[in-house]
């Protein structure tokens, strides 16, 4: 990647990998919030399944 001063550097993937779950959670929260606001929908907590992280889902949409 190129810095504003025109020098080049490599992205530190080790640090990014350490925070991949947090980054994914933030992305999903942001995307879900924006879509639901735009479409007038709501989210509800998903029933926690053993082995899966707690998550939100769109209210009234079935999972299967």
Predicted model as a PDB file, atoms N, CA, C, CB and O in Angstrom, pLDDT in the B-factor column:
MODEL        1                                                                  
ATOM      1  N   UNK A   1       0.844  -1.171   0.000  1.00 80.00           N  
ATOM      2  CA  UNK A   1       0.000   0.000   0.000  1.00 80.00           C  
ATOM      3  C   UNK A   1       0.887   1.231   0.000  1.00 80.00           C  
ATOM      4  CB  UNK A   1      -0.959   0.000   1.211  1.00 80.00           C  
ATOM      5  O   UNK A   1       2.035   1.197   0.442  1.00 80.00           O  
ATOM      6  N   UNK A   2       0.328   2.313  -0.504  1.00 88.00           N  
ATOM      7  CA  UNK A   2       1.096   3.541  -0.568  1.00 88.00           C  
ATOM      8  C   UNK A   2       0.592   4.540   0.472  1.00 88.00           C  
ATOM      9  CB  UNK A   2       1.023   4.144  -1.975  1.00 88.00           C  
ATOM     10  O   UNK A   2      -0.609   4.773   0.603  1.00 88.00           O  
ATOM     11  N   UNK A   3       1.533   5.118   1.200  1.00 90.00           N  
ATOM     12  CA  UNK A   3       1.210   6.130   2.208  1.00 90.00           C  
ATOM     13  C   UNK A   3       0.964   7.477   1.529  1.00 90.00           C  
ATOM     14  CB  UNK A   3       2.351   6.249   3.256  1.00 90.00           C  
ATOM     15  O   UNK A   3       1.321   7.675   0.368  1.00 90.00           O  
ATOM     16  N   UNK A   4       0.344   8.403   2.278  1.00 92.00           N  
ATOM     17  CA  UNK A   4       0.123   9.744   1.713  1.00 92.00           C  
ATOM     18  C   UNK A   4       1.417  10.442   1.266  1.00 92.00           C  
ATOM     19  CB  UNK A   4      -0.584  10.612   2.735  1.00 92.00           C  
ATOM     20  O   UNK A   4       1.388  11.284   0.368  1.00 92.00           O  
ATOM     21  N   UNK A   5       2.560  10.091   1.897  1.00 94.00           N  
ATOM     22  CA  UNK A   5       3.831  10.728   1.504  1.00 94.00           C  
ATOM     23  C   UNK A   5       4.500  10.014   0.330  1.00 94.00           C  
ATOM     24  CB  UNK A   5       4.792  10.760   2.694  1.00 94.00           C  
ATOM     25  O   UNK A   5       5.659  10.289   0.018  1.00 94.00           O  
ATOM     26  N   UNK A   6       3.775   9.093  -0.327  1.00 92.00           N  
ATOM     27  CA  UNK A   6       4.213   8.357  -1.522  1.00 92.00           C  
ATOM     28  C   UNK A   6       5.171   7.211  -1.242  1.00 92.00           C  
ATOM     29  CB  UNK A   6       4.863   9.297  -2.471  1.00 92.00           C  
ATOM     30  O   UNK A   6       5.620   6.567  -2.189  1.00 92.00           O  
ATOM     31  N   UNK A   7       5.509   6.922   0.019  1.00 93.00           N  
ATOM     32  CA  UNK A   7       6.325   5.748   0.311  1.00 93.00           C  
ATOM     33  C   UNK A   7       5.426   4.519   0.352  1.00 93.00           C  
ATOM     34  CB  UNK A   7       7.094   5.918   1.655  1.00 93.00           C  
ATOM     35  O   UNK A   7       4.218   4.633   0.562  1.00 93.00           O  
ATOM     36  N   UNK A   8       6.014   3.351   0.154  1.00 91.00           N  
ATOM     37  CA  UNK A   8       5.260   2.105   0.121  1.00 91.00           C  
ATOM     38  C   UNK A   8       5.506   1.297   1.382  1.00 91.00           C  
ATOM     39  CB  UNK A   8       5.632   1.284  -1.114  1.00 91.00           C  
ATOM     40  O   UNK A   8       6.571   1.398   1.991  1.00 91.00           O  
ATOM     41  N   UNK A   9       4.526   0.498   1.776  1.00 88.00           N  
ATOM     42  CA  UNK A   9       4.683  -0.362   2.942  1.00 88.00           C  
ATOM     43  C   UNK A   9       3.791  -1.594   2.776  1.00 88.00           C  
ATOM     44  CB  UNK A   9       4.334   0.407   4.255  1.00 88.00           C  
ATOM     45  O   UNK A   9       2.876  -1.613   1.952  1.00 88.00           O  
ATOM     46  N   UNK A  10       4.077  -2.607   3.570  1.00 85.00           N  
ATOM     47  CA  UNK A  10       3.287  -3.833   3.543  1.00 85.00           C  
ATOM     48  C   UNK A  10       2.263  -3.788   4.669  1.00 85.00           C  
ATOM     49  CB  UNK A  10       4.196  -5.087   3.671  1.00 85.00           C  
ATOM     50  O   UNK A  10       2.554  -3.313   5.766  1.00 85.00           O  
ATOM     51  N   UNK A  11       1.085  -4.278   4.392  1.00 77.00           N  
ATOM     52  CA  UNK A  11       0.038  -4.361   5.401  1.00 77.00           C  
ATOM     53  C   UNK A  11       0.392  -5.470   6.383  1.00 77.00           C  
ATOM     54  CB  UNK A  11      -1.352  -4.615   4.750  1.00 77.00           C  
ATOM     55  O   UNK A  11       0.720  -6.582   5.968  1.00 77.00           O  
ATOM     56  N   UNK A  12       0.329  -5.182   7.682  1.00 78.00           N  
ATOM     57  CA  UNK A  12       0.659  -6.173   8.702  1.00 78.00           C  
ATOM     58  C   UNK A  12      -0.480  -7.161   8.889  1.00 78.00           C  
ATOM     59  CB  UNK A  12       0.984  -5.488  10.029  1.00 78.00           C  
ATOM     60  O   UNK A  12      -1.399  -6.905   9.667  1.00 78.00           O  
ATOM     61  N   UNK A  13      -0.432  -8.282   8.190  1.00 83.00           N  
ATOM     62  CA  UNK A  13      -1.541  -9.237   8.231  1.00 83.00           C  
ATOM     63  C   UNK A  13      -1.642  -9.978   9.561  1.00 83.00           C  
ATOM     64  CB  UNK A  13      -1.394 -10.235   7.115  1.00 83.00           C  
ATOM     65  O   UNK A  13      -2.723 -10.456   9.906  1.00 83.00           O  
ATOM     66  N   UNK A  14      -0.564 -10.085  10.306  1.00 84.00           N  
ATOM     67  CA  UNK A  14      -0.634 -10.781  11.601  1.00 84.00           C  
ATOM     68  C   UNK A  14      -1.586 -10.050  12.547  1.00 84.00           C  
ATOM     69  CB  UNK A  14       0.776 -10.891  12.241  1.00 84.00           C  
ATOM     70  O   UNK A  14      -2.409 -10.679  13.213  1.00 84.00           O  
ATOM     71  N   UNK A  15      -1.476  -8.745  12.603  1.00 79.00           N  
ATOM     72  CA  UNK A  15      -2.353  -7.957  13.469  1.00 79.00           C  
ATOM     73  C   UNK A  15      -3.800  -8.034  12.970  1.00 79.00           C  
ATOM     74  CB  UNK A  15      -1.878  -6.481  13.528  1.00 79.00           C  
ATOM     75  O   UNK A  15      -4.724  -8.159  13.774  1.00 79.00           O  
ATOM     76  N   UNK A  16      -3.999  -7.961  11.670  1.00 79.00           N  
ATOM     77  CA  UNK A  16      -5.335  -8.077  11.098  1.00 79.00           C  
ATOM     78  C   UNK A  16      -5.940  -9.444  11.447  1.00 79.00           C  
ATOM     79  CB  UNK A  16      -5.287  -7.878   9.560  1.00 79.00           C  
ATOM     80  O   UNK A  16      -7.101  -9.521  11.848  1.00 79.00           O  
ATOM     81  N   UNK A  17      -5.178 -10.492  11.300  1.00 84.00           N  
ATOM     82  CA  UNK A  17      -5.661 -11.839  11.613  1.00 84.00           C  
ATOM     83  C   UNK A  17      -6.062 -11.953  13.090  1.00 84.00           C  
ATOM     84  CB  UNK A  17      -4.580 -12.886  11.273  1.00 84.00           C  
ATOM     85  O   UNK A  17      -7.036 -12.636  13.408  1.00 84.00           O  
ATOM     86  N   UNK A  18      -5.335 -11.305  13.985  1.00 85.00           N  
ATOM     87  CA  UNK A  18      -5.649 -11.355  15.412  1.00 85.00           C  
ATOM     88  C   UNK A  18      -7.024 -10.757  15.704  1.00 85.00           C  
ATOM     89  CB  UNK A  18      -4.579 -10.617  16.214  1.00 85.00           C  
ATOM     90  O   UNK A  18      -7.651 -11.108  16.703  1.00 85.00           O  
ATOM     91  N   UNK A  19      -7.493  -9.863  14.847  1.00 87.00           N  
ATOM     92  CA  UNK A  19      -8.745  -9.166  15.087  1.00 87.00           C  
ATOM     93  C   UNK A  19      -9.826  -9.509  14.073  1.00 87.00           C  
ATOM     94  CB  UNK A  19      -8.507  -7.694  15.082  1.00 87.00           C  
ATOM     95  O   UNK A  19     -10.784  -8.753  13.909  1.00 87.00           O  
ATOM     96  N   UNK A  20      -9.683 -10.640  13.394  1.00 88.00           N  
ATOM     97  CA  UNK A  20     -10.612 -10.991  12.319  1.00 88.00           C  
ATOM     98  C   UNK A  20     -12.043 -11.192  12.838  1.00 88.00           C  
ATOM     99  CB  UNK A  20     -10.133 -12.259  11.612  1.00 88.00           C  
ATOM    100  O   UNK A  20     -12.991 -10.803  12.156  1.00 88.00           O  
ATOM    101  N   UNK A  21     -12.222 -11.781  14.006  1.00 84.00           N  
ATOM    102  CA  UNK A  21     -13.564 -11.997  14.543  1.00 84.00           C  
ATOM    103  C   UNK A  21     -14.219 -10.666  14.887  1.00 84.00           C  
ATOM    104  CB  UNK A  21     -13.512 -12.905  15.786  1.00 84.00           C  
ATOM    105  O   UNK A  21     -15.387 -10.441  14.568  1.00 84.00           O  
ATOM    106  N   UNK A  22     -13.465  -9.783  15.540  1.00 86.00           N  
ATOM    107  CA  UNK A  22     -14.013  -8.473  15.885  1.00 86.00           C  
ATOM    108  C   UNK A  22     -14.353  -7.682  14.624  1.00 86.00           C  
ATOM    109  CB  UNK A  22     -13.019  -7.685  16.755  1.00 86.00           C  
ATOM    110  O   UNK A  22     -15.400  -7.038  14.567  1.00 86.00           O  
ATOM    111  N   UNK A  23     -13.490  -7.722  13.620  1.00 86.00           N  
ATOM    112  CA  UNK A  23     -13.748  -7.001  12.370  1.00 86.00           C  
ATOM    113  C   UNK A  23     -14.982  -7.563  11.668  1.00 86.00           C  
ATOM    114  CB  UNK A  23     -12.524  -7.081  11.438  1.00 86.00           C  
ATOM    115  O   UNK A  23     -15.798  -6.801  11.150  1.00 86.00           O  
ATOM    116  N   UNK A  24     -15.124  -8.875  11.647  1.00 86.00           N  
ATOM    117  CA  UNK A  24     -16.288  -9.503  11.024  1.00 86.00           C  
ATOM    118  C   UNK A  24     -17.570  -9.162  11.759  1.00 86.00           C  
ATOM    119  CB  UNK A  24     -16.110 -11.007  10.974  1.00 86.00           C  
ATOM    120  O   UNK A  24     -18.603  -8.921  11.134  1.00 86.00           O  
ATOM    121  N   UNK A  25     -17.509  -9.141  13.063  1.00 84.00           N  
ATOM    122  CA  UNK A  25     -18.680  -8.794  13.874  1.00 84.00           C  
ATOM    123  C   UNK A  25     -19.092  -7.347  13.631  1.00 84.00           C  
ATOM    124  CB  UNK A  25     -18.389  -9.020  15.370  1.00 84.00           C  
ATOM    125  O   UNK A  25     -20.278  -7.055  13.480  1.00 84.00           O  
ATOM    126  N   UNK A  26     -18.122  -6.446  13.594  1.00 89.00           N  
ATOM    127  CA  UNK A  26     -18.414  -5.041  13.337  1.00 89.00           C  
ATOM    128  C   UNK A  26     -19.017  -4.851  11.946  1.00 89.00           C  
ATOM    129  CB  UNK A  26     -17.144  -4.198  13.482  1.00 89.00           C  
ATOM    130  O   UNK A  26     -19.969  -4.089  11.777  1.00 89.00           O  
ATOM    131  N   UNK A  27     -18.460  -5.548  10.948  1.00 90.00           N  
ATOM    132  CA  UNK A  27     -18.990  -5.454   9.586  1.00 90.00           C  
ATOM    133  C   UNK A  27     -20.437  -5.929   9.547  1.00 90.00           C  
ATOM    134  CB  UNK A  27     -18.130  -6.279   8.608  1.00 90.00           C  
ATOM    135  O   UNK A  27     -21.300  -5.250   8.990  1.00 90.00           O  
ATOM    136  N   UNK A  28     -20.703  -7.084  10.130  1.00 85.00           N  
ATOM    137  CA  UNK A  28     -22.052  -7.648  10.110  1.00 85.00           C  
ATOM    138  C   UNK A  28     -23.042  -6.734  10.829  1.00 85.00           C  
ATOM    139  CB  UNK A  28     -22.058  -9.040  10.754  1.00 85.00           C  
ATOM    140  O   UNK A  28     -24.149  -6.518  10.335  1.00 85.00           O  
ATOM    141  N   UNK A  29     -22.665  -6.201  11.975  1.00 86.00           N  
ATOM    142  CA  UNK A  29     -23.526  -5.289  12.721  1.00 86.00           C  
ATOM    143  C   UNK A  29     -23.842  -4.037  11.896  1.00 86.00           C  
ATOM    144  CB  UNK A  29     -22.861  -4.895  14.051  1.00 86.00           C  
ATOM    145  O   UNK A  29     -24.996  -3.614  11.816  1.00 86.00           O  
ATOM    146  N   UNK A  30     -22.816  -3.454  11.290  1.00 91.00           N  
ATOM    147  CA  UNK A  30     -23.000  -2.249  10.487  1.00 91.00           C  
ATOM    148  C   UNK A  30     -23.903  -2.525   9.284  1.00 91.00           C  
ATOM    149  CB  UNK A  30     -21.642  -1.708  10.017  1.00 91.00           C  
ATOM    150  O   UNK A  30     -24.834  -1.765   9.017  1.00 91.00           O  
ATOM    151  N   UNK A  31     -23.631  -3.602   8.567  1.00 90.00           N  
ATOM    152  CA  UNK A  31     -24.413  -3.944   7.391  1.00 90.00           C  
ATOM    153  C   UNK A  31     -25.866  -4.239   7.758  1.00 90.00           C  
ATOM    154  CB  UNK A  31     -23.797  -5.141   6.681  1.00 90.00           C  
ATOM    155  O   UNK A  31     -26.779  -3.754   7.090  1.00 90.00           O  
ATOM    156  N   UNK A  32     -26.088  -5.020   8.798  1.00 87.00           N  
ATOM    157  CA  UNK A  32     -27.441  -5.368   9.226  1.00 87.00           C  
ATOM    158  C   UNK A  32     -28.207  -4.127   9.669  1.00 87.00           C  
ATOM    159  CB  UNK A  32     -27.396  -6.394  10.363  1.00 87.00           C  
ATOM    160  O   UNK A  32     -29.378  -3.962   9.324  1.00 87.00           O  
ATOM    161  N   UNK A  33     -27.558  -3.265  10.421  1.00 89.00           N  
ATOM    162  CA  UNK A  33     -28.204  -2.035  10.890  1.00 89.00           C  
ATOM    163  C   UNK A  33     -28.624  -1.163   9.718  1.00 89.00           C  
ATOM    164  CB  UNK A  33     -27.265  -1.252  11.816  1.00 89.00           C  
ATOM    165  O   UNK A  33     -29.754  -0.676   9.681  1.00 89.00           O  
ATOM    166  N   UNK A  34     -27.728  -0.962   8.762  1.00 92.00           N  
ATOM    167  CA  UNK A  34     -28.048  -0.108   7.618  1.00 92.00           C  
ATOM    168  C   UNK A  34     -29.160  -0.697   6.758  1.00 92.00           C  
ATOM    169  CB  UNK A  34     -26.808   0.114   6.771  1.00 92.00           C  
ATOM    170  O   UNK A  34     -30.058   0.030   6.334  1.00 92.00           O  
ATOM    171  N   UNK A  35     -29.114  -1.995   6.496  1.00 90.00           N  
ATOM    172  CA  UNK A  35     -30.144  -2.634   5.680  1.00 90.00           C  
ATOM    173  C   UNK A  35     -31.494  -2.569   6.385  1.00 90.00           C  
ATOM    174  CB  UNK A  35     -29.768  -4.096   5.377  1.00 90.00           C  
ATOM    175  O   UNK A  35     -32.502  -2.232   5.765  1.00 90.00           O  
ATOM    176  N   UNK A  36     -31.517  -2.887   7.661  1.00 90.00           N  
ATOM    177  CA  UNK A  36     -32.786  -2.866   8.399  1.00 90.00           C  
ATOM    178  C   UNK A  36     -33.365  -1.454   8.472  1.00 90.00           C  
ATOM    179  CB  UNK A  36     -32.588  -3.424   9.816  1.00 90.00           C  
ATOM    180  O   UNK A  36     -34.577  -1.282   8.339  1.00 90.00           O  
ATOM    181  N   UNK A  37     -32.526  -0.446   8.681  1.00 93.00           N  
ATOM    182  CA  UNK A  37     -33.023   0.933   8.709  1.00 93.00           C  
ATOM    183  C   UNK A  37     -33.601   1.320   7.352  1.00 93.00           C  
ATOM    184  CB  UNK A  37     -31.896   1.909   9.106  1.00 93.00           C  
ATOM    185  O   UNK A  37     -34.658   1.947   7.284  1.00 93.00           O  
ATOM    186  N   UNK A  38     -32.922   0.955   6.284  1.00 94.00           N  
ATOM    187  CA  UNK A  38     -33.368   1.306   4.930  1.00 94.00           C  
ATOM    188  C   UNK A  38     -34.685   0.622   4.574  1.00 94.00           C  
ATOM    189  CB  UNK A  38     -32.298   0.928   3.908  1.00 94.00           C  
ATOM    190  O   UNK A  38     -35.533   1.218   3.910  1.00 94.00           O  
ATOM    191  N   UNK A  39     -34.861  -0.620   5.009  1.00 92.00           N  
ATOM    192  CA  UNK A  39     -36.052  -1.396   4.652  1.00 92.00           C  
ATOM    193  C   UNK A  39     -37.140  -1.378   5.718  1.00 92.00           C  
ATOM    194  CB  UNK A  39     -35.662  -2.813   4.377  1.00 92.00           C  
ATOM    195  O   UNK A  39     -38.205  -1.962   5.519  1.00 92.00           O  
ATOM    196  N   UNK A  40     -36.889  -0.717   6.850  1.00 93.00           N  
ATOM    197  CA  UNK A  40     -37.877  -0.649   7.917  1.00 93.00           C  
ATOM    198  C   UNK A  40     -38.056  -1.978   8.644  1.00 93.00           C  
ATOM    199  CB  UNK A  40     -39.196  -0.200   7.357  1.00 93.00           C  
ATOM    200  O   UNK A  40     -39.159  -2.312   9.078  1.00 93.00           O  
ATOM    201  N   UNK A  41     -36.976  -2.726   8.775  1.00 91.00           N  
ATOM    202  CA  UNK A  41     -37.016  -4.021   9.457  1.00 91.00           C  
ATOM    203  C   UNK A  41     -36.374  -3.905  10.837  1.00 91.00           C  
ATOM    204  CB  UNK A  41     -36.299  -5.107   8.617  1.00 91.00           C  
ATOM    205  O   UNK A  41     -35.820  -2.865  11.195  1.00 91.00           O  
ATOM    206  N   UNK A  42     -36.459  -4.984  11.597  1.00 91.00           N  
ATOM    207  CA  UNK A  42     -35.846  -5.015  12.927  1.00 91.00           C  
ATOM    208  C   UNK A  42     -35.025  -6.287  13.067  1.00 91.00           C  
ATOM    209  CB  UNK A  42     -36.926  -4.933  14.046  1.00 91.00           C  
ATOM    210  O   UNK A  42     -35.221  -7.256  12.333  1.00 91.00           O  
ATOM    211  N   UNK A  43     -34.101  -6.268  14.022  1.00 87.00           N  
ATOM    212  CA  UNK A  43     -33.319  -7.458  14.317  1.00 87.00           C  
ATOM    213  C   UNK A  43     -33.680  -7.984  15.692  1.00 87.00           C  
ATOM    214  CB  UNK A  43     -31.816  -7.161  14.232  1.00 87.00           C  
ATOM    215  O   UNK A  43     -34.134  -7.241  16.563  1.00 87.00           O  
ATOM    216  N   UNK A  44     -33.474  -9.268  15.867  1.00 86.00           N  
ATOM    217  CA  UNK A  44     -33.694  -9.923  17.159  1.00 86.00           C  
ATOM    218  C   UNK A  44     -32.515 -10.858  17.411  1.00 86.00           C  
ATOM    219  CB  UNK A  44     -35.064 -10.709  17.186  1.00 86.00           C  
ATOM    220  O   UNK A  44     -31.886 -11.331  16.464  1.00 86.00           O  
ATOM    221  N   UNK A  45     -32.211 -11.126  18.682  1.00 84.00           N  
ATOM    222  CA  UNK A  45     -31.129 -12.077  18.967  1.00 84.00           C  
ATOM    223  C   UNK A  45     -31.513 -13.469  18.471  1.00 84.00           C  
ATOM    224  CB  UNK A  45     -30.812 -12.114  20.487  1.00 84.00           C  
ATOM    225  O   UNK A  45     -32.645 -13.917  18.655  1.00 84.00           O  
ATOM    226  N   UNK A  46     -30.552 -14.145  17.838  1.00 80.00           N  
ATOM    227  CA  UNK A  46     -30.761 -15.514  17.390  1.00 80.00           C  
ATOM    228  C   UNK A  46     -30.618 -16.445  18.591  1.00 80.00           C  
ATOM    229  CB  UNK A  46     -29.755 -15.898  16.258  1.00 80.00           C  
ATOM    230  O   UNK A  46     -29.793 -16.212  19.475  1.00 80.00           O  
ATOM    231  N   UNK A  47     -31.420 -17.488  18.611  1.00 79.00           N  
ATOM    232  CA  UNK A  47     -31.281 -18.484  19.672  1.00 79.00           C  
ATOM    233  C   UNK A  47     -29.884 -19.082  19.572  1.00 79.00           C  
ATOM    234  CB  UNK A  47     -32.385 -19.597  19.566  1.00 79.00           C  
ATOM    235  O   UNK A  47     -29.456 -19.510  18.501  1.00 79.00           O  
ATOM    236  N   UNK A  48     -29.185 -19.107  20.692  1.00 79.00           N  
ATOM    237  CA  UNK A  48     -27.807 -19.581  20.685  1.00 79.00           C  
ATOM    238  C   UNK A  48     -27.783 -21.093  20.488  1.00 79.00           C  
ATOM    239  CB  UNK A  48     -27.086 -19.191  21.994  1.00 79.00           C  
ATOM    240  O   UNK A  48     -28.389 -21.850  21.246  1.00 79.00           O  
ATOM    241  N   UNK A  49     -27.070 -21.507  19.456  1.00 80.00           N  
ATOM    242  CA  UNK A  49     -26.889 -22.923  19.138  1.00 80.00           C  
ATOM    243  C   UNK A  49     -25.548 -23.350  19.716  1.00 80.00           C  
ATOM    244  CB  UNK A  49     -26.957 -23.187  17.584  1.00 80.00           C  
ATOM    245  O   UNK A  49     -24.563 -22.627  19.569  1.00 80.00           O  
ATOM    246  N   UNK A  50     -25.485 -24.506  20.367  1.00 85.00           N  
ATOM    247  CA  UNK A  50     -24.192 -24.946  20.916  1.00 85.00           C  
ATOM    248  C   UNK A  50     -23.102 -24.930  19.835  1.00 85.00           C  
ATOM    249  CB  UNK A  50     -24.319 -26.367  21.520  1.00 85.00           C  
ATOM    250  O   UNK A  50     -23.290 -25.453  18.737  1.00 85.00           O  
ATOM    251  N   UNK A  51     -21.987 -24.332  20.163  1.00 82.00           N  
ATOM    252  CA  UNK A  51     -20.862 -24.260  19.238  1.00 82.00           C  
ATOM    253  C   UNK A  51     -20.866 -23.028  18.346  1.00 82.00           C  
ATOM    254  CB  UNK A  51     -20.847 -25.472  18.387  1.00 82.00           C  
ATOM    255  O   UNK A  51     -19.895 -22.799  17.624  1.00 82.00           O  
ATOM    256  N   UNK A  52     -21.928 -22.228  18.372  1.00 77.00           N  
ATOM    257  CA  UNK A  52     -21.987 -21.016  17.554  1.00 77.00           C  
ATOM    258  C   UNK A  52     -22.018 -19.785  18.444  1.00 77.00           C  
ATOM    259  CB  UNK A  52     -23.220 -21.039  16.630  1.00 77.00           C  
ATOM    260  O   UNK A  52     -22.504 -19.829  19.574  1.00 77.00           O  
ATOM    261  N   UNK A  53     -21.490 -18.683  17.917  1.00 75.00           N  
ATOM    262  CA  UNK A  53     -21.510 -17.422  18.654  1.00 75.00           C  
ATOM    263  C   UNK A  53     -22.917 -16.846  18.640  1.00 75.00           C  
ATOM    264  CB  UNK A  53     -20.504 -16.414  18.053  1.00 75.00           C  
ATOM    265  O   UNK A  53     -23.674 -17.101  17.703  1.00 75.00           O  
ATOM    266  N   UNK A  54     -23.282 -16.080  19.653  1.00 76.00           N  
ATOM    267  CA  UNK A  54     -24.559 -15.358  19.615  1.00 76.00           C  
ATOM    268  C   UNK A  54     -24.551 -14.401  18.420  1.00 76.00           C  
ATOM    269  CB  UNK A  54     -24.807 -14.575  20.955  1.00 76.00           C  
ATOM    270  O   UNK A  54     -23.506 -13.853  18.070  1.00 76.00           O  
ATOM    271  N   UNK A  55     -25.699 -14.204  17.805  1.00 77.00           N  
ATOM    272  CA  UNK A  55     -25.788 -13.307  16.655  1.00 77.00           C  
ATOM    273  C   UNK A  55     -27.185 -12.722  16.584  1.00 77.00           C  
ATOM    274  CB  UNK A  55     -25.437 -14.045  15.340  1.00 77.00           C  
ATOM    275  O   UNK A  55     -28.099 -13.164  17.280  1.00 77.00           O  
ATOM    276  N   UNK A  56     -27.332 -11.720  15.728  1.00 80.00           N  
ATOM    277  CA  UNK A  56     -28.625 -11.107  15.483  1.00 80.00           C  
ATOM    278  C   UNK A  56     -29.152 -11.618  14.145  1.00 80.00           C  
ATOM    279  CB  UNK A  56     -28.523  -9.550  15.494  1.00 80.00           C  
ATOM    280  O   UNK A  56     -28.372 -11.976  13.262  1.00 80.00           O  
ATOM    281  N   UNK A  57     -30.476 -11.651  13.995  1.00 81.00           N  
ATOM    282  CA  UNK A  57     -31.074 -11.996  12.709  1.00 81.00           C  
ATOM    283  C   UNK A  57     -32.250 -11.059  12.462  1.00 81.00           C  
ATOM    284  CB  UNK A  57     -31.531 -13.495  12.674  1.00 81.00           C  
ATOM    285  O   UNK A  57     -32.738 -10.395  13.377  1.00 81.00           O  
ATOM    286  N   UNK A  58     -32.688 -11.018  11.226  1.00 83.00           N  
ATOM    287  CA  UNK A  58     -33.802 -10.152  10.875  1.00 83.00           C  
ATOM    288  C   UNK A  58     -35.085 -10.757  11.447  1.00 83.00           C  
ATOM    289  CB  UNK A  58     -33.907  -9.966   9.326  1.00 83.00           C  
ATOM    290  O   UNK A  58     -35.371 -11.933  11.225  1.00 83.00           O  
ATOM    291  N   UNK A  59     -35.857  -9.952  12.183  1.00 86.00           N  
ATOM    292  CA  UNK A  59     -37.084 -10.417  12.805  1.00 86.00           C  
ATOM    293  C   UNK A  59     -38.073 -10.899  11.740  1.00 86.00           C  
ATOM    294  CB  UNK A  59     -37.710  -9.301  13.657  1.00 86.00           C  
ATOM    295  O   UNK A  59     -38.284 -10.224  10.732  1.00 86.00           O  
ATOM    296  N   UNK A  60     -38.669 -12.051  11.967  1.00 82.00           N  
ATOM    297  CA  UNK A  60     -39.703 -12.583  11.088  1.00 82.00           C  
ATOM    298  C   UNK A  60     -39.201 -13.372   9.902  1.00 82.00           C  
ATOM    299  CB  UNK A  60     -40.524 -11.488  10.598  1.00 82.00           C  
ATOM    300  O   UNK A  60     -40.002 -13.844   9.095  1.00 82.00           O  
ATOM    301  N   UNK A  61     -37.898 -13.528   9.775  1.00 78.00           N  
ATOM    302  CA  UNK A  61     -37.340 -14.312   8.667  1.00 78.00           C  
ATOM    303  C   UNK A  61     -36.896 -15.649   9.227  1.00 78.00           C  
ATOM    304  CB  UNK A  61     -36.145 -13.566   7.966  1.00 78.00           C  
ATOM    305  O   UNK A  61     -36.051 -15.705  10.121  1.00 78.00           O  
ATOM    306  N   UNK A  62     -37.464 -16.725   8.703  1.00 65.00           N  
ATOM    307  CA  UNK A  62     -37.122 -18.059   9.192  1.00 65.00           C  
ATOM    308  C   UNK A  62     -35.718 -18.476   8.821  1.00 65.00           C  
ATOM    309  CB  UNK A  62     -38.095 -19.066   8.662  1.00 65.00           C  
ATOM    310  O   UNK A  62     -35.129 -17.951   7.876  1.00 65.00           O  
ATOM    311  N   UNK A  63     -35.190 -19.415   9.564  1.00 61.00           N  
ATOM    312  CA  UNK A  63     -33.814 -19.874   9.316  1.00 61.00           C  
ATOM    313  C   UNK A  63     -33.777 -21.124   8.439  1.00 61.00           C  
ATOM    314  CB  UNK A  63     -33.107 -20.156  10.641  1.00 61.00           C  
ATOM    315  O   UNK A  63     -32.695 -21.622   8.128  1.00 61.00           O  
ATOM    316  N   UNK A  64     -34.897 -21.617   8.052  1.00 58.00           N  
ATOM    317  CA  UNK A  64     -34.801 -22.841   7.244  1.00 58.00           C  
ATOM    318  C   UNK A  64     -35.976 -23.164   6.504  1.00 58.00           C  
ATOM    319  CB  UNK A  64     -34.487 -23.957   8.042  1.00 58.00           C  
ATOM    320  O   UNK A  64     -36.002 -24.170   5.794  1.00 58.00           O  
TER     321      UNK A  64                                                      
ENDMDL                                                                          
END                                                                             
